[in-house]
Each structure stands twice: as C-alpha cells, then as structure tokens.
Amino acid sequence: MAPIPGTERTFKIKGSVGFPTVVYLKLLSLLKDKYHYEIKKYKDWLEVNPLSTRYQDIISRKQVIEQSVGRILSNISEMRKDIELIKHDLRKFEQVLNHFKENKLDALKSDFVDFVDRETPNSMLKLASSGRFPTLVIDFFKIQKEEDIDKLNVSNSEKSLLKTKWMLFQEWLQMYSKAVEERVKMLKEELTNRQMAIENYKKTVEPYLKAIHKIKVTAPSSEDYVGLDDPTMVESYDTVVAGVELWCWKPVSVETAYTYIKEKYSFYSFLDIKIKKKTIVLKNSAKEQLEIKMAAYLKTGKDIEELKKKLREKEELLWKEIKEFKGEFEEEKKEEVKGLRVIEKVKKKIKNVVGVGEKEEKKPATFEALEKAVRSIIGAPIEGEFFLPKGMKGKLEKKIYNEFISLYDDIKDLFGGLKFKRHWYE
C-alpha cells in the first residue's frame, strides 16, 4: 500500500555527540503523549568499526554476557536432572502410597519382604533358601488376617514364626504409611521449588540471551543499508552506525452520518519511521548525523492486526533462534488470533435465519452477491480496497495528512526550528 501523498519526508542534520539521543527520546514522547500513538519497535541494529576501541569493548561485553548465560544455563541443566530424579522417586512412592490406599496386601507384602524383612538376621528369604522352611514366603503371602495362620497345614514352629512376621508386618504398615505420605508431600514441595527456580532462572537469562542474539559482528542485510561503506565514515576513528524502525498507529475517524462505520469498522493512522544515527568525523572532531525517514498511511483494523502478527512472529522467531542457540527451553505453542469480519458475521447470521445448507455455503459467488447486496442496503458502496462510503477514504487521508504536517512542524522544533519544506510541492 502506497503512503499518503506528501507524507514521505526525510530529515538529515548534523550536530554534537549526544544530540540524536535527545531528539529520539523527545520524538517518542511527542508521538506518545501529544499524538497518542501506540509505538512498537519493529527492528534495530548497530554496527561498529572493527578497527576501533569501541568494537573491542563491545566484543568483551558480549563475552562476559556469554559467560554469565553459560553459568545460568548450566544451573538450569543441573536442576532439570534433579527434577527427573525427584519425579522418579515421586512416582515410586506414589505407587506405594496407592498400595496403601487401595489396600493391596500382596504388593505391600512384597515391599515388606524385599525391602524390610530381608535386612533382618532371620529373614523369610534366608530361612526359605536354607531349606529350614522352604514354603515360608509362599505361606506368608497366603495370610490375609492373623486367624489364617492357624488354618495353614504347616509345623507349629513355622506358625509361630509366621505370627511374628505378621505382627512386624502390621506394625510396619502403620509406621510406613505415614512415612510414605510425608515423603510424597516433601518430594512434591521439592519438585515445585525446583520448577519455580528454573522459571526464575529463565526470566533472569532472557535479557542476556536477547543481548547476545542482537550483538552481531556481521553487517545488516537491509537493502537501503549504507553503514560503514558510507564515504563519510572514516575507519581509523571510532565510527558507529545505529538504526531503528518504529511502527506507530492509532484509530482515526471523521464525523459522518454512517454511524455503523465507527461501530463496526476501524481505521488507523499508521506511521512508518526509520531512524539512523551515524558517528562521523568532521574537521578532526567527532560529530553525529541523524536521519529520520517518515511516511503516513491509512490502514484498516485488519492491516493493524497483520502488523501485530508480524511483531509476534518476529518475537517468536527470536526466541526460536535463542532456543536453538542453547537448546535449553521448551517449544512454546503459538497463540491463534481468532475473529470474524463483520461481513462473515452477516453471512453466518443470514445462514442461520434462512437455513442455507452446507452445499450452498461453499458457493463463493452466492455470498459475493450477498456481500454487495448488504453493502448496498446499508449505504456503503465499495471504494478501492476499503469498505467505505464514497469520498470517505479521501476525508480520512486528509485528516491523517493534516496531523502529519502538525507532527512535522513539532519535529522541526526538536531540531531547533530549522527550516524544512512543509509541503511536497514546495
């Protein structure tokens, strides 16, 4: 989409070191506080002369950041190993706890024989393997209650031994069930604490990872990039090129009899602002040059949603590259933006009223005619790519243009009231 005629402007000015930062911050304040734009940074970049001392400082800082990130990620990795061990123990103790809750005597007897009784001098496993009581373990598993012991067809000495083991088993059940419950509770708390610690580490490491990702030694790939190839940039000095692109938007409307436009359709004033700062050398002293390129557009609500989607995708791509960089973070699910255009809501509503079938719904020509009919009924014929009454697009563009000129004058004041062309035809 082409910008509104007369709104493509470029400002260039040179001054002392530090003045572009002041102008940039004042410009942000102007856009936000006076003109009420929502401001988003689409991209930014920095290139430093490799032969300069500043370049070495930046590389040193990057190495320090990488070391800090390495330590944090190492801690995260160790914590994840601990979490896996905790989960393993938790599953095992929860299984035992379920044996208690469901009163699975056979499973509990197996735990008692394998982990408790076998550590005693006269364990059932030892006595059975020695041949003194070969069926002792089997007989122990036959017992459901103490009275069952007397019904077993075994010797009195084995019955006496089984009664002793059964009594120990009952005491163990009472003690062990409470111990298992406490152990499960403790493991869950420990697991939660470790997981919260990892989340805190992630929040701590995020800005460092972003910084590492953005500090690049290669030249930007922008088509209009000049950078250090600019003849005014002298390699033997601490020359620097920095740039940022801002997307700014806010709703725009005009007084109109077609109230449905304000209620159902949103239009926006959109500014694309590209700012570039160069540290250059003039007469053996460091100077800074600031360049601002601006253009204004009329956008629909759908256009703005697409821009927001691009910003989200850019952020997701950044994090995807960061995750691939260290492989320490899990893949996040992308959120889907859901919504229906008004004309789609009209289609759905009419379908429900008149009972349009699935086969008829699939015919695009039917609803294309319906869309035109609806627009004709509510008095909104098609004008270009916008769903507007005729002549309304020009009014909106004029309003955006007039405000752009006002912003243009305010930017001149930021530069100290320098004279620039006010209109494109001057």
N, C-alpha and C positions, 0 to 999 in steps of 0.2 A: 504494500500500500504506500502510495507516494505521500510525502509530507504536505501540509497545507501550504499553498504558495506564499512566499515571503517570509517563511519561518526558518529557513535554513541559514543559519548565521555562524560565523567563525570569528572568535576574538583571539588576538595574539598580543601579548605585551611582555616586556622585559622589566626586571626590577632587581632589588637587592635580595640576597638569600633569605628565605623565610616568608616572603610576601605571598607566594602562591598558596601556602598552607592557610594563611589568614583568610585569603579570598575564598578558598574552597569551603572552609568551615562556615564563613558568613553566607555563602551561597546555599549550603544545606539548611541553615537556619532560615534563610529567606524563603526557600521552597516549602519548608515545613510549617513555619509559624505564620507567615503572611499569606501565602497562596494555598496552604493546606493540602499539599501534595503528599501522597504516600510514596516514599523513596526506597528503592531497592538497588543494591549494588549488583549488577549483572556480572562484571568481571573486573579484575585489577591485575596489574603486573608491574614488575620492577626489573630494570637491567642496569648493572653497574660495570664500569670499565674494569676488565680483569687485571689491568696493569696498575690499578690504583690501590692505595692502602685501605680504602673503604671496602673494596671487594674482599680483601683478606679478612677484615673484621667480620663481614657477613658470613664467610665460609667458616670462620672459627665459631661464631654463634650457632651456626647450623650443626656443627659437630657436637657442641655442648648440648644442644636440644636433643640430638640423636642419642647421646649417651643417657640423658635423663629418661627419654622414651624407652630405651633399651632396658633400663632398670625396672621401670614400671611394668613393661610387658613381661619381663622375667618374673616379677612378683605375681602377675595375673596368671601366668602359665603354671607356677607352683601352686597357686591357690586352686586352680582347676583340677590339678592332680589330687590335691587333698579332698576336694569336693567329691571326686569319683570314689575315693576310698571311703569317705563318710557315707556316701549313698550305698556302697556295697554293704557296709556294716549295718546301715539302717534297714536295708531290705532283709538282711538275715535276722535281725532282732524283731522286726515287724512280723516276719513269718513265725517266729517262736511265740510272739505275743498273740498271733491269731490262733496258734495251737491251744493256748490257754483259754482264749475267749470262746473258741468252738469246742473246748474240752476234748481235744484229740489225744486220747490217752496213749495210743500206740506211738504217735510222733513224740510225745513228751517222754515216754519210757525210753525211746531210742536216744533222745538227748541226754537223759539221765545215765543210761548205760555207757554211752560213748564219751561223754564229757565230764561226768561227775564220779560215778561208781568205779570206773576203770582206774582212777587215781588213788583208790584205797588199796591197802595191802591184800585184803581178801575180796578182790573184785569178782563179780559174777563171770566175767570173761576168762579170768585166770583159772577160777575153780572149774569151769566147764572144759577149758582146753587141757587141764591137768588130768581129767578123767575121773575126778572125785565125784563131781555132779555134772555129768555130760549134758543133761537136759535142763540145767538150771536157768539159762537165759530164756529158753523156749517156754518153760513153766512160768517164768516171771511175766512174760507177755500174755499168758492166758488169764492172769488175775485182773478182774475188774473191780473187785472190792475184797476186803480182808477175809470175809467169810468164804471166799472161793478157795483159799489156800487149803482149808481142811478137806475140801472135796477132791483135791488132787491125789492121784494114785502114785505118791512118792513116799520116801522114807521120812520118819519123824525129824531126823536131823536136817533134811532139806527143807521141810516145812518150817522148822524153827529159823533157818537161815532166810527163807523167803519172807517170813514175818518181819524179820529185822530190816531186810532190804525194802520191804513195802513201807514200813514206818519211816525210814530215811527218805524214801521217795515222796511221801506225803509232806514231810517237813520241808523238803526241797521245793515242792510245788508252791507252798505258801511263801517261802522266802524268795524264790526265784522269780515268781510272777511280779512282785513289787519291784525287784531289781531290774527286770526287763522293761517295765513301764518307765522307770526313771531313766534307764539307758536310752530308750527310744525318744523320750522328751528331750534329753540332753543332746542327742545327735541331731534332732530337728532344729534345736536352737543354734547349734554349731553350724549346721548347713545354712540356715538363714543368715547368720552373721557373715559367713564366708561369701555368700552370694551378694550381700549388701556391700561388702568390702570391694568386690570386683566391680560393682556398678559405680562406686565412688572412684575407683582407680580409672574406670573408663571416662568419667566426667573430667577427671584431672588430666588425662592424657589427650583428650580431644583437641584442645587448642594447640598443643605441641605437634600433634600429627598434622593438623591443618597448616601450621607454620612450615613444617618440613616439606609438605606437599607443594606449597606455594614458592618456597625458595628454590628456584631452578637456575642452573647455570647456562641453559640454552636460551636462544633468542625466541621471543614470542612469535607465533605464527600468523598474527593479524596481517591482513592484506595491505592495510594502509600504514603498517609499521615502518618507521624510519630508524628510530633508535640511534645507536652509536654509529650507524652509517651516515648520519647527518653530517655534512661538511663542517658545521659549526661546532661539532663535538670533538675536542682535542684529546687524544688518547693519553698523553702524558700527564693529564690533570685528573682530579677526582670527578670525572664526568658521570652523571646519573640520568637515566630516563625512567620516569614513572608514569603510569596511566591508569585511568579508571573509567568505566562506563556505567552510568546511572540510568535506571528506568523509573520514571515518575508518572503517576496517574492520579486522577480524581474525577468524580462524577461531574457531568456538565448537562445543563438543561436550559430551555428558554420558556418563557410564558407562552402557553398555547391552549387552544380550545380542546385539543385532543388529549384529555387527561389520562387516557389509558396508556399513553407513551410513558409518562412518569411512573405510572403504577406497575407496568409490566415490562417495559424495555429500558435498559440502562445504556447510557452513552458516556464516554470518558474523554477527557483531555489527557493526551499522552505526550510526554517529553522524553526524547532520547538525547542524553547529554554525554558527550565524550570529552574527557579532560586529560590533558597531557602536560607533564611538567618536565622541563629539562634544566639540568645544571650545566651551564656553559661557561666559556672563558671569553671575556671581552676586555681588551686592554690590560692583560695580565692580572685581572681580578675576576673572581667567581661571581657570576650572575645567574639568575634563574628566569626562565621563559615559561610562561603559562599560555596554554592554548585551550580554548573551550569551543567545541562544536555542538550546536543545538539544532533541534528540529522538532516541530509540533505536529501531532496527528490527531485525527478524530477516530476513536476506537469504539467498538461495541463491547458490551459486557462479555460476550463470548471471546473477543480478542484478548481482553484482560485476563480471562481465565486461562487462555492458552499461554500467555506470558508467565502467569504464576506457575503453570505446569512446567514451563521451561526452567524456571528458577528451582523448582523442586527437583526436577530431573538432574539439573546441574549439581545440586547439593548431594543427591543420591549417588551420582557418578563420582563425585569427590570421595564420598565415603566408601564406595565400592573399590576405588583405587587404593584408598588407605587400608582397607581390609586386606586387599591383595598384597599390599606392601609388607604387612606383618602377619597376615593370616590369623589374627587374634580375636576378631569379632564375628559374631554370627550374622548371617544374612538377614536383613530386615525386610518385612513384607511391605510392598508398595501400597499406599492407600489409593483407592479408586475414587475419583471425583464423580459423584452421581448428580444427575439433574436433567430436567426435561425443558426443552424450549417451549415457549408459550404455544406455538402452532402445533407442537406434538401433543401438548395437553389438550388442545382443542380437538385434535384427531381422536384422542383416546376418549374424550368426553362424548363426542358425537357417535363414536363406535358403540359406546355403552347405551346411548339413547336409542339409536336406530337399529342396533343389532347387526352391525357389519360383521360378516364372517371372516374366518382366517384367510380364505382364498381371496376375498375382496381386499383384505388389509394388505396383501402382498402386491397389489397393483399400484405402482407409483403414480401412474397417470391419474388415477381416481383422486388421490389426495393432493396431487399437484393442482388439479382443478379446484378442489375444496379449499386449498390454501389461498388461491387467487380470489375465490368467492368470499371467504372470510375477510380478507383484506379489503375487498370492495365494499362489503357491508359496513365495516367499522370505519371506512373513510381513510384507508391507509394504502394507497397505491405504491407499487414498488418504485424506488428511486435508487438505481445502481445496486450496490451490494447491501444497502441499508433498508430496513423495514420502517420507512418514514413517509409522512405526507410530503408531497412535492414542495420543494422550496425550504423544507425544514433543515436539510443537510447543510445548505448554504448558511443558514442562520447560526447553526451550531459552530460551523467552521469560522464564521466571522467573530463570534464570541470568543472562541479559543485564540484567534489571531490577535484580537484587541488585548486580551490578557497577556498574551505572549509579548506584545510590544511593551506593555507595562513592566513585565518582568525584565525585558531587555534594558529598559531605562534604569531599573534598580541595579542591574548588574553593572551598568556603566558607572553608577555611583560607587560600587565596590572597587572599581579601578581608579577612583578619584575623579569621576566626572569627565573622563576623556570623551572626545567627540567621535562617534561612530555613525555610520549610515543608519537611519531609523527605518526606512522603508527599502524594499528590494529594488525599487525603480530609481532610487537616488544615485 
